[in-house]
Amino acid sequence: MRALFALLLLCVGGGLSPLGWAQESAVSQTPDVRMIFDVSGSMKANDPGNLRASALQLAATLLPSQARGSVWTFGSQVRNPLPGGKVDAQWRRRARSLAPQLVDYQQFTDIEGVLRDATDAPGGKRHVVLLTDGMVDLPGSGEEKRTRDTASRETLLTSLAPELASRDVVVHTIALSHNVDRELLERVSQITGGLAAVAETPEALLRAFLDVLERIVPSDQLPLEKGSFDVDDEVEGFNALLFHDEDAPEIALVGPDGERYTRDDHPDDMLWQSNPRYDLIRVPEPQVGEWHIEGPVGSDSRVSIESPLQLRSDTLPPTLYLGFDVPLDAWLAREGEILKGNALPDDVRLRGELRGLDDETLAFTSLKAGDDGHFTGTLAAPEKAGNARLVLNADSDSWQRERVQGVNVVTPVTATLNDDATQVTLEAQHPRLNVDNTQISANLLGETLDVMPDGERTWQVALPEIDPEQSVPLDLDVSVTLDDRTWSIALPALRLNPEARIGVSGADVDGDGPRAEALPGDDNAATQEEESGAREEGNLTALAGALWGKAGDEWQALRPHVEPYAKRPTTWAVFAALLLALVLLWRLRQRSRRRRHRRRREPQV
């Protein structure tokens, strides 16, 4: 468990000796971390605040001294401003000095070239962290350039990524905006066993880097809730990484005895590093009890620990799939030995969760103990694609342990529309799916389309001619048969003609047809609203007729009570005023509708 403790100690201590390294097989080798930063021209728009510099500074702070590290930049050319070497104080200083080189922009984006160069040097398990806007963009023009870009992208997916996986190279991708070829980045990470994330703010970028580092160096944590955490008597030291806004007030740490510590007032053996966006605090041999943090604490803050009592698990997958359950296997260990039988506390409980990045619980399950000391369970299939976190939690009445791993939830089958919008290619992403165990149905506005196998793991859907002025959804459903079980998965709809002016939201099989949404600037909007108004007025007329008939039926019974009022002048005056008010309201409604029609015909920005 000492991995992240050593990692954070070195952040603040620089030349201090490490406390140790994790004993798990997943991190038994010295990690080799190669960071790649995109400096292509498109990054001017996608990263105007140079968030890459913040990421580099964070990595220079958090990488442990046991690691080897290197820094690469790329556009049309690949550069290696910080060659591979042991992460020490000198390496950290050199890494922090590279920020200006991240805005030395080049014209193109050769992702294939930089991955080849950065992974060429031999080594053991290599972790590549690729920060990019994710668009393959090679020199050239016209059709020749499009052909080169397409060929490079295809090479990345079908040749280079599988080759890297076979050489024990893991590629973690972080996209710095939504303007990315997200499918490309996700597929490269999936194939090589890495994590794919999207970051648009400094806070999100720090989160993405921390999730990647937790993949490289798993660690135990103490749950941090509302600025408090409980330290038990088996904790030998903790490190608090506390995020906050740049202009946030000073943070203070309060011990169980009420003693208050700050950046400028703390014991000599407590190490404290303060940065504009986070504070990093190392406390050796902490007091047992509840600790408090005074001041704002960001959602991605965490407290990692060093303890002989450790929470362990099988390697948690970096990629989860919509519609597929997640098996979990965890255990407790002391000094590397699995606790079982009488060695386990009677009140110990283990559970697993899938949490969103906002800490919302998306799925939850309790893990059941086995005779071998392993706790197992199955987490319900995720229902929403995107980044999330898998959380394992173990607790008893006297202690708690938590382990958090970032994951990316993706669809088990991807759908890609070809350039001329006549065909959709479906490709299985889940490693166990193929044309023999997977059936796919496609529906377009109530019409069932043929889905034809086209290889071992791909299908083709021929599309009928579609009005180019309409944006329509292609609904896709997947039926999977695996392990003597069959179930269905609804894929996100693929929208055809997404830039069209009319958006069709679905098909009404029993009614008058598809439902259309008029988009801004549509000349038909006024006509559609007039027709809607005519229908509404027709409905009101019919309702009035029905009410009049009902009134006639009741008139005879009410006549003796009403006739005395009809002889009074004030009754007719009130009746006339009500009638005039109704006429005025009707005229205002018609004028308002005409004004709305004129506004819809104005140019849109």
C-alpha positions as CSV (number, residue, x, y, z in Angstrom):
1,M,0.0,0.0,0.0
2,R,3.0,2.3,0.3
3,A,2.8,3.4,-3.4
4,L,0.9,6.6,-3.3
5,F,2.2,7.5,0.1
6,A,5.7,7.4,-1.3
7,L,4.5,9.2,-4.4
8,L,3.0,12.1,-2.4
9,L,6.0,12.3,0.0
10,L,8.3,12.9,-2.9
11,C,6.1,15.7,-4.1
12,V,6.7,17.7,-1.0
13,G,10.1,16.2,0.1
14,G,11.9,16.2,-3.3
15,G,15.1,14.6,-2.1
16,L,13.7,12.6,0.8
17,S,14.0,8.9,0.7
18,P,10.9,7.0,-0.4
19,L,8.8,5.1,2.1
20,G,8.4,2.1,-0.1
21,W,6.6,0.8,-3.2
22,A,3.4,-1.1,-3.6
23,Q,3.7,-4.9,-3.3
24,E,1.0,-5.8,-5.8
25,S,2.1,-7.5,-9.0
26,A,0.4,-4.8,-11.0
27,V,3.0,-2.3,-9.9
28,S,5.9,-4.6,-9.0
29,Q,8.0,-3.2,-11.9
30,T,9.4,0.3,-11.9
31,P,6.9,2.3,-14.0
32,D,8.0,4.0,-17.2
33,V,5.8,7.0,-17.8
34,R,6.0,8.8,-21.1
35,M,4.0,12.0,-21.4
36,I,3.0,13.3,-24.9
37,F,1.7,16.8,-25.4
38,D,0.0,18.0,-28.6
39,V,1.4,21.4,-29.8
40,S,-0.5,21.4,-33.1
41,G,-2.2,24.6,-34.3
42,S,-5.7,23.4,-33.5
43,M,-4.7,23.4,-29.8
44,K,-4.7,27.2,-29.9
45,A,-8.5,27.0,-30.1
46,N,-9.0,23.8,-28.1
47,D,-6.6,24.7,-25.3
48,P,-6.4,28.5,-25.2
49,G,-5.5,28.6,-21.5
50,N,-2.6,26.1,-22.0
51,L,-4.0,23.5,-19.6
52,R,-1.2,21.2,-20.8
53,A,1.2,23.3,-18.7
54,S,-0.9,22.7,-15.6
55,A,-0.9,18.9,-16.4
56,L,2.8,18.8,-16.8
57,Q,3.4,20.6,-13.5
58,L,1.1,18.2,-11.7
59,A,2.8,15.2,-13.2
60,A,6.2,16.5,-12.3
61,T,4.9,16.8,-8.7
62,L,3.2,13.5,-8.4
63,L,5.4,11.0,-10.2
64,P,7.3,8.8,-7.7
65,S,11.1,8.6,-7.6
66,Q,11.0,4.9,-8.5
67,A,9.6,5.8,-11.9
68,R,11.2,6.7,-15.1
69,G,9.7,9.6,-17.0
70,S,10.0,11.5,-20.3
71,V,8.2,14.3,-22.1
72,W,7.4,14.5,-25.8
73,T,5.7,17.1,-28.0
74,F,4.3,16.7,-31.5
75,G,2.6,18.5,-34.3
76,S,4.0,17.9,-37.8
77,Q,7.3,17.0,-36.0
78,V,8.1,14.9,-33.0
79,R,10.3,16.4,-30.3
80,N,11.7,14.9,-27.0
81,P,12.6,18.0,-24.8
82,L,13.0,15.8,-21.7
83,P,14.5,12.3,-22.6
84,G,13.7,9.3,-20.4
85,G,15.4,9.2,-17.0
86,K,14.9,8.5,-13.4
87,V,12.4,10.9,-11.7
88,D,14.5,12.9,-9.2
89,A,14.7,16.5,-8.1
90,Q,16.7,17.5,-11.3
91,W,14.2,15.8,-13.5
92,R,11.3,17.6,-11.8
93,R,12.9,21.0,-12.3
94,R,13.5,20.3,-16.0
95,A,9.9,19.1,-16.4
96,R,8.5,22.3,-14.8
97,S,10.7,24.5,-17.1
98,L,9.1,23.0,-20.3
99,A,5.8,25.0,-20.1
100,P,6.8,27.5,-22.8
101,Q,7.5,24.7,-25.3
102,L,3.9,23.6,-25.1
103,V,2.8,26.8,-26.9
104,D,5.5,26.4,-29.6
105,Y,2.8,25.5,-32.1
106,Q,3.2,23.5,-35.2
107,Q,0.9,23.2,-38.2
108,F,-0.3,19.5,-38.2
109,T,-1.1,16.6,-35.8
110,D,0.8,13.4,-36.4
111,I,-0.6,11.1,-33.6
112,E,0.7,7.9,-35.3
113,G,4.2,9.4,-35.6
114,V,4.6,10.4,-32.0
115,L,3.2,7.1,-30.7
116,R,5.8,5.3,-32.8
117,D,8.7,7.5,-31.7
118,A,7.7,7.7,-28.0
119,T,7.3,4.0,-27.6
120,D,10.3,2.9,-29.7
121,A,12.8,2.9,-26.8
122,P,12.8,-0.5,-25.1
123,G,11.5,-1.0,-21.6
124,G,9.2,-3.1,-19.4
125,K,5.7,-2.0,-18.9
126,R,5.4,1.4,-20.4
127,H,2.6,3.9,-19.7
128,V,2.0,6.5,-22.3
129,V,-0.2,9.5,-21.4
130,L,-1.3,11.2,-24.6
131,L,-2.9,14.7,-24.3
132,T,-4.4,15.9,-27.6
133,D,-7.4,17.4,-29.3
134,G,-7.5,14.0,-31.0
135,M,-7.7,14.9,-34.7
136,V,-5.4,13.2,-37.2
137,D,-4.1,16.0,-39.4
138,L,-1.2,15.3,-41.8
139,P,0.5,17.6,-44.3
140,G,-1.1,17.8,-47.7
141,S,-4.2,19.2,-49.4
142,G,-7.3,18.1,-51.1
143,E,-8.1,14.4,-51.7
144,E,-4.5,13.3,-51.2
145,K,-4.6,14.7,-47.7
146,R,-7.9,13.1,-46.8
147,T,-6.6,9.8,-48.0
148,R,-3.4,10.2,-45.9
149,D,-5.4,11.2,-42.8
150,T,-7.8,8.2,-43.2
151,A,-4.9,5.8,-43.8
152,S,-3.0,7.0,-40.7
153,R,-6.1,6.7,-38.5
154,E,-6.8,3.2,-39.8
155,T,-3.2,2.2,-39.1
156,L,-3.5,3.5,-35.6
157,L,-6.5,1.3,-34.9
158,T,-5.8,-1.9,-36.9
159,S,-2.0,-2.1,-36.7
160,L,-0.1,0.2,-34.2
161,A,-2.4,-0.1,-31.2
162,P,-2.5,-4.0,-31.3
163,E,1.3,-3.9,-31.7
164,L,1.7,-1.7,-28.7
165,A,-0.5,-3.9,-26.6
166,S,1.6,-6.9,-27.6
167,R,4.7,-5.0,-26.4
168,D,3.2,-4.2,-23.0
169,V,2.6,-0.6,-23.8
170,V,-0.5,1.0,-22.2
171,V,-1.8,4.2,-23.8
172,H,-3.9,6.5,-21.6
173,T,-5.6,9.3,-23.6
174,I,-6.8,12.6,-22.3
175,A,-8.8,14.8,-24.8
176,L,-8.6,18.4,-24.0
177,S,-11.9,19.4,-25.5
178,H,-15.1,18.0,-27.1
179,N,-13.7,18.8,-30.5
180,V,-11.9,15.4,-30.7
181,D,-12.0,12.2,-32.6
182,R,-13.2,10.6,-29.4
183,E,-13.8,7.2,-31.0
184,L,-10.1,7.1,-32.1
185,L,-8.8,7.9,-28.6
186,E,-11.2,5.5,-26.9
187,R,-10.3,2.6,-29.2
188,V,-6.5,3.1,-28.8
189,S,-7.0,3.1,-25.0
190,Q,-9.3,0.1,-25.1
191,I,-6.9,-2.0,-27.3
192,T,-3.9,-1.2,-25.1
193,G,-5.6,-1.5,-21.8
194,G,-5.5,2.2,-20.9
195,L,-7.9,4.8,-19.6
196,A,-9.6,7.4,-21.9
197,A,-10.9,10.7,-20.5
198,V,-12.1,14.1,-21.6
199,A,-11.0,17.3,-19.8
200,E,-12.1,20.8,-20.5
201,T,-11.0,22.7,-17.3
202,P,-7.9,22.7,-15.1
203,E,-9.9,20.8,-12.5
204,A,-11.0,18.1,-14.9
205,L,-7.5,17.8,-16.2
206,L,-6.1,17.3,-12.7
207,R,-8.8,14.7,-12.2
208,A,-7.9,12.9,-15.4
209,F,-4.2,12.9,-14.5
210,L,-4.9,11.5,-11.0
211,D,-7.1,8.8,-12.4
212,V,-4.3,7.8,-14.7
213,L,-1.8,7.8,-11.9
214,E,-4.1,5.7,-9.8
215,R,-4.1,3.2,-12.7
216,I,-0.3,3.2,-12.6
217,V,0.1,3.2,-8.8
218,P,-3.0,1.8,-7.1
219,S,-3.4,3.0,-3.5
220,D,-5.6,2.7,-0.4
221,Q,-7.5,5.7,0.8
222,L,-9.7,6.9,3.7
223,P,-13.2,8.1,2.8
224,L,-13.3,11.9,2.8
225,E,-16.8,13.1,3.6
226,K,-17.7,16.8,4.2
227,G,-14.1,17.7,5.0
228,S,-13.6,14.9,7.6
229,F,-11.9,11.5,7.7
230,D,-11.3,8.9,10.4
231,V,-7.7,7.7,11.1
232,D,-7.6,4.3,12.8
233,D,-4.7,2.8,14.9
234,E,-3.3,0.8,12.0
235,V,-2.6,3.9,9.9
236,E,1.1,4.7,10.0
237,G,0.9,7.9,8.0
238,F,-1.5,9.8,5.6
239,N,-1.2,12.2,2.7
240,A,-4.0,14.6,2.0
241,L,-4.3,16.0,-1.5
242,L,-6.8,18.8,-1.3
243,F,-8.1,20.7,-4.3
244,H,-9.5,24.2,-4.3
245,D,-10.0,27.2,-6.5
246,E,-7.2,29.6,-7.2
247,D,-8.6,32.4,-5.1
248,A,-9.8,30.1,-2.2
249,P,-8.9,31.1,1.4
250,E,-6.1,29.2,3.2
251,I,-6.8,25.6,4.2
252,A,-6.2,24.4,7.8
253,L,-6.0,20.8,9.1
254,V,-7.4,20.1,12.6
255,G,-6.4,17.0,14.5
256,P,-8.6,14.9,16.8
257,D,-7.3,16.8,19.8
258,G,-8.3,20.2,18.3
259,E,-4.8,21.2,17.3
260,R,-4.9,23.4,14.2
261,Y,-2.2,23.2,11.5
262,T,-1.7,25.5,8.5
263,R,0.9,25.9,5.7
264,D,2.9,28.4,7.8
265,D,2.3,26.8,11.2
266,H,2.9,23.0,11.5
267,P,5.4,20.6,13.2
268,D,8.7,20.0,11.5
269,D,7.8,16.3,10.7
270,M,4.6,17.4,8.9
271,L,5.3,18.3,5.2
272,W,3.1,20.9,3.5
273,Q,3.2,22.1,-0.1
274,S,0.7,24.7,-1.2
275,N,-0.1,25.4,-4.9
276,P,-2.7,27.7,-6.6
277,R,-5.1,24.8,-7.1
278,Y,-4.2,22.3,-4.4
279,D,-2.5,21.7,-1.1
280,L,-0.5,18.5,-0.4
281,I,0.0,17.5,3.3
282,R,2.0,14.6,4.6
283,V,1.4,13.6,8.3
284,P,3.5,10.7,9.7
285,E,2.3,8.7,12.7
286,P,-1.0,10.6,12.9
287,Q,-3.3,10.8,16.0
288,V,-6.1,8.2,16.0
289,G,-9.5,9.8,15.6
290,E,-11.5,12.2,13.4
291,W,-9.5,14.8,11.4
292,H,-11.1,17.9,9.9
293,I,-10.3,20.2,7.0
294,E,-11.2,23.9,7.4
295,G,-11.7,25.6,4.1
296,P,-13.1,24.6,0.7
297,V,-12.3,21.0,-0.4
298,G,-12.7,20.1,-4.0
299,S,-14.6,17.0,-5.0
300,D,-11.5,15.2,-6.3
301,S,-9.6,15.6,-3.0
302,R,-8.3,12.4,-1.4
303,V,-6.5,11.0,1.6
304,S,-4.1,8.2,0.9
305,I,-2.6,6.1,3.6
306,E,0.3,3.8,4.6
307,S,-0.9,0.8,6.7
308,P,-0.2,-2.9,7.1
309,L,-3.9,-3.5,6.7
310,Q,-4.6,-3.3,3.0
311,L,-7.6,-3.6,0.6
312,R,-6.6,-5.5,-2.5
313,S,-8.5,-6.6,-5.7
314,D,-8.1,-8.2,-9.0
315,T,-7.1,-5.6,-11.7
316,L,-10.2,-3.5,-12.3
317,P,-10.8,-3.0,-16.0
318,P,-10.3,0.5,-17.3
319,T,-13.2,0.1,-19.9
320,L,-16.7,-0.9,-19.0
321,Y,-19.5,-1.6,-21.5
322,L,-23.1,-0.6,-21.5
323,G,-25.3,-3.5,-20.8
324,F,-22.6,-5.7,-19.3
325,D,-22.4,-6.5,-15.6
326,V,-19.1,-5.9,-13.8
327,P,-17.7,-8.9,-11.7
328,L,-15.7,-7.8,-8.6
329,D,-13.2,-9.7,-6.5
330,A,-11.5,-8.1,-3.5
331,W,-9.8,-9.2,-0.3
332,L,-8.1,-7.8,2.8
333,A,-4.4,-8.4,3.4
334,R,-1.9,-7.8,6.2
335,E,1.7,-7.5,5.2
336,G,0.8,-9.2,1.8
337,E,-1.0,-12.2,3.4
338,I,-4.7,-12.6,2.6
339,L,-6.9,-12.5,5.7
340,K,-9.4,-15.4,6.0
341,G,-11.3,-17.4,8.6
342,N,-10.6,-16.2,12.2
343,A,-8.1,-13.6,10.9
344,L,-11.0,-11.5,9.5
345,P,-12.9,-9.2,11.8
346,D,-16.4,-10.5,12.5
347,D,-18.0,-7.2,11.5
348,V,-16.1,-6.6,8.3
349,R,-18.1,-5.5,5.2
350,L,-17.1,-5.0,1.6
351,R,-19.0,-3.4,-1.2
352,G,-18.5,-2.1,-4.7
353,E,-19.9,1.0,-6.4
354,L,-19.9,2.8,-9.7
355,R,-19.8,6.5,-9.2
356,G,-20.2,9.4,-11.6
357,L,-17.5,12.1,-11.6
358,D,-20.0,14.2,-9.5
359,D,-19.9,11.4,-6.8
360,E,-23.4,10.2,-7.7
361,T,-23.8,6.5,-7.0
362,L,-24.7,4.8,-10.4
363,A,-24.6,1.2,-9.2
364,F,-24.0,-0.6,-5.9
365,T,-23.5,-4.1,-4.7
366,S,-22.4,-5.9,-1.5
367,L,-19.6,-8.4,-1.8
368,K,-20.0,-11.9,-0.2
369,A,-17.1,-13.5,1.7
370,G,-15.8,-16.9,0.6
371,D,-13.8,-19.5,2.6
372,D,-10.6,-18.4,0.8
373,G,-10.9,-14.8,2.1
374,H,-12.1,-13.4,-1.3
375,F,-15.2,-11.2,-1.4
376,T,-17.0,-11.4,-4.7
377,G,-20.1,-9.8,-6.2
378,T,-21.5,-8.4,-9.5
379,L,-22.1,-4.8,-10.2
380,A,-25.2,-4.0,-12.3
381,A,-24.4,-3.1,-15.9
382,P,-23.8,0.6,-16.4
383,E,-26.5,2.5,-18.2
384,K,-24.7,5.7,-19.3
385,A,-21.5,6.1,-21.4
386,G,-18.7,8.4,-20.2
387,N,-16.0,8.6,-17.5
388,A,-16.9,7.2,-14.1
389,R,-15.1,5.6,-11.1
390,L,-15.1,2.1,-9.7
391,V,-15.0,2.2,-5.9
392,L,-14.2,-0.7,-3.5
393,N,-14.9,0.0,0.1
394,A,-14.1,-2.2,3.2
395,D,-15.1,-1.2,6.7
396,S,-15.7,-2.5,10.2
397,D,-16.7,-0.7,13.4
398,S,-13.1,0.4,13.9
399,W,-11.6,1.2,10.5
400,Q,-12.3,1.9,6.8
401,R,-10.4,1.4,3.5
402,E,-11.3,2.6,0.1
403,R,-9.8,2.0,-3.4
404,V,-10.8,4.1,-6.4
405,Q,-10.1,3.5,-10.1
406,G,-11.1,5.6,-13.0
407,V,-13.0,3.9,-15.8
408,N,-14.5,4.7,-19.2
409,V,-18.0,3.4,-20.0
410,V,-18.5,2.8,-23.8
411,T,-21.0,1.1,-26.1
412,P,-20.4,-2.6,-26.8
413,V,-21.0,-1.9,-30.5
414,T,-20.1,1.3,-32.4
415,A,-22.1,2.7,-35.3
416,T,-20.3,4.8,-38.0
417,L,-22.1,6.6,-40.9
418,N,-20.1,6.6,-44.2
419,D,-19.3,9.8,-46.0
420,D,-22.2,9.8,-48.5
421,A,-24.7,8.8,-45.7
422,T,-25.9,5.7,-47.6
423,Q,-24.6,3.0,-45.2
424,V,-23.9,2.5,-41.5
425,T,-21.0,0.2,-40.3
426,L,-21.5,-1.5,-37.0
427,E,-18.4,-2.9,-35.2
428,A,-18.3,-4.9,-32.0
429,Q,-16.1,-3.3,-29.3
430,H,-16.6,-5.8,-26.5
431,P,-13.9,-8.4,-26.9
432,R,-16.4,-11.4,-26.7
433,L,-19.0,-10.2,-29.2
434,N,-19.1,-11.5,-32.8
435,V,-21.7,-12.2,-35.5
436,D,-22.4,-15.6,-34.1
437,N,-23.5,-14.5,-30.6
438,T,-24.8,-11.0,-31.4
439,Q,-28.0,-10.0,-33.3
440,I,-28.6,-6.3,-34.2
441,S,-31.8,-4.7,-35.3
442,A,-32.1,-1.3,-36.9
443,N,-35.2,0.9,-37.2
444,L,-35.6,4.1,-39.1
445,L,-38.9,6.0,-38.6
446,G,-40.8,2.8,-38.0
447,E,-39.2,0.9,-40.9
448,T,-37.1,-2.1,-40.0
449,L,-33.8,-2.1,-42.0
450,D,-31.7,-5.1,-42.9
451,V,-28.5,-5.6,-40.9
452,M,-26.1,-7.8,-42.8
453,P,-22.9,-9.4,-41.3
454,D,-19.7,-8.2,-43.0
455,G,-16.9,-10.0,-41.3
456,E,-16.4,-11.7,-38.0
457,R,-17.2,-8.6,-35.8
458,T,-18.9,-6.1,-38.2
459,W,-22.2,-5.5,-39.8
460,Q,-23.6,-3.2,-42.5
461,V,-26.9,-1.4,-42.7
462,A,-27.9,0.0,-46.1
463,L,-29.9,3.2,-45.7
464,P,-32.9,4.3,-47.8
465,E,-32.9,7.8,-49.4
466,I,-33.5,10.4,-46.7
467,D,-34.7,14.0,-47.1
468,P,-31.4,16.0,-46.6
469,E,-33.5,18.7,-44.9
470,Q,-34.5,16.2,-42.1
471,S,-32.3,15.0,-39.2
472,V,-33.7,11.6,-38.2
473,P,-32.6,9.0,-35.6
474,L,-31.5,5.5,-36.5
475,D,-32.5,3.3,-33.5
476,L,-30.3,0.3,-32.8
477,D,-30.9,-2.6,-30.5
478,V,-28.4,-5.4,-29.7
479,S,-29.4,-8.9,-28.6
480,V,-26.5,-10.8,-27.0
481,T,-26.3,-14.5,-26.1
482,L,-23.4,-15.4,-23.9
483,D,-22.8,-17.9,-21.1
484,D,-26.3,-19.5,-21.6
485,R,-28.0,-16.1,-21.2
486,T,-29.7,-13.8,-23.7
487,W,-30.3,-10.1,-23.1
488,S,-30.9,-6.9,-25.0
489,I,-29.0,-3.6,-25.1
490,A,-30.4,-0.4,-26.5
491,L,-27.6,1.6,-28.2
492,P,-27.7,5.4,-28.3
493,A,-29.5,6.4,-31.5
494,L,-27.4,7.4,-34.5
495,R,-28.6,10.7,-35.9
496,L,-28.6,10.9,-39.7
497,N,-28.2,14.4,-41.3
498,P,-27.4,15.9,-37.9
499,E,-27.0,19.4,-39.4
500,A,-30.4,19.4,-41.1
501,R,-33.0,22.1,-40.4
502,I,-35.8,19.8,-39.3
503,G,-35.2,17.4,-36.4
504,V,-37.4,14.3,-36.4
505,S,-37.5,13.0,-32.8
506,G,-39.2,9.7,-33.5
507,A,-42.0,7.8,-35.3
508,D,-45.6,7.6,-34.2
509,V,-46.7,4.3,-35.8
510,D,-50.3,4.6,-34.8
511,G,-50.7,8.3,-35.4
512,D,-50.1,10.7,-38.3
513,G,-46.4,9.9,-38.7
514,P,-43.1,11.2,-37.3
515,R,-43.0,14.1,-34.9
516,A,-40.9,17.0,-36.2
517,E,-39.3,19.8,-34.3
518,A,-39.0,23.1,-36.2
519,L,-35.4,24.5,-35.8
520,P,-34.5,28.2,-35.7
521,G,-34.7,29.9,-39.1
522,D,-37.2,27.5,-40.5
523,D,-39.6,29.2,-43.0
524,N,-42.2,26.4,-42.4
525,A,-42.4,27.3,-38.7
526,A,-45.1,30.0,-39.1
527,T,-47.2,27.7,-41.3
528,Q,-46.9,24.8,-38.8
529,E,-47.9,27.1,-35.9
530,E,-50.8,28.5,-37.9
531,E,-52.0,25.0,-38.6
532,S,-51.6,24.2,-34.9
533,G,-53.6,27.3,-34.0
534,A,-56.3,26.4,-36.4
535,R,-56.6,22.9,-34.9
536,E,-56.7,24.5,-31.4
537,E,-59.5,26.9,-32.4
538,G,-61.4,24.0,-34.0
539,N,-61.1,22.0,-30.8
540,L,-62.4,25.0,-28.8
541,T,-65.3,25.4,-31.2
542,A,-66.3,21.7,-30.8
543,L,-66.0,22.0,-27.0
544,A,-68.2,25.1,-27.0
545,G,-70.8,23.3,-29.1
546,A,-70.8,20.4,-26.6
547,L,-71.1,22.7,-23.7
548,W,-74.0,24.6,-25.4
549,G,-75.9,21.3,-25.9
550,K,-75.3,20.3,-22.3
551,A,-76.6,23.8,-21.2
552,G,-79.8,23.3,-23.3
553,D,-80.5,20.0,-21.5
554,E,-80.2,21.7,-18.1
555,W,-82.0,24.9,-19.0
556,Q,-85.5,23.7,-18.1
557,A,-84.4,22.8,-14.6
558,L,-82.6,26.1,-14.0
559,R,-85.1,28.4,-15.7
560,P,-87.2,29.3,-12.6
561,H,-84.0,30.3,-10.8
562,V,-82.4,32.3,-13.6
563,E,-85.4,34.4,-14.9
564,P,-85.5,36.8,-12.0
565,Y,-81.9,37.9,-12.6
566,A,-82.5,38.3,-16.4
567,K,-85.0,41.1,-15.6
568,R,-82.3,43.2,-13.9
569,P,-80.2,45.8,-16.0
570,T,-77.0,45.1,-14.0
571,T,-77.1,41.5,-15.1
572,W,-77.0,42.5,-18.8
573,A,-74.2,45.0,-18.1
574,V,-72.0,42.3,-16.5
575,F,-72.7,40.0,-19.4
576,A,-71.7,42.6,-22.0
577,A,-68.5,43.3,-20.1
578,L,-67.5,39.7,-20.1
579,L,-68.3,39.3,-23.8
580,L,-66.1,42.3,-24.6
581,A,-63.3,41.0,-22.5
582,L,-63.4,37.6,-24.4
583,V,-63.3,39.4,-27.7
584,L,-60.3,41.5,-26.7
585,L,-58.4,38.5,-25.4
586,W,-59.0,36.7,-28.7
587,R,-57.7,39.7,-30.7
588,L,-54.5,39.9,-28.5
589,R,-53.9,36.2,-29.1
590,Q,-54.1,36.7,-32.9
591,R,-51.7,39.7,-32.8
592,S,-49.2,37.8,-30.6
593,R,-49.2,34.9,-33.0
594,R,-48.5,37.2,-35.9
595,R,-45.5,38.8,-34.1
596,R,-44.0,35.4,-33.3
597,H,-44.3,34.5,-37.0
598,R,-42.4,37.6,-38.0
599,R,-39.6,36.9,-35.4
600,R,-39.1,33.3,-36.7
601,R,-38.3,34.7,-40.2
602,E,-35.5,36.9,-38.9
603,P,-31.9,35.8,-39.6
604,Q,-30.3,33.6,-37.0
605,V,-26.7,33.9,-35.7
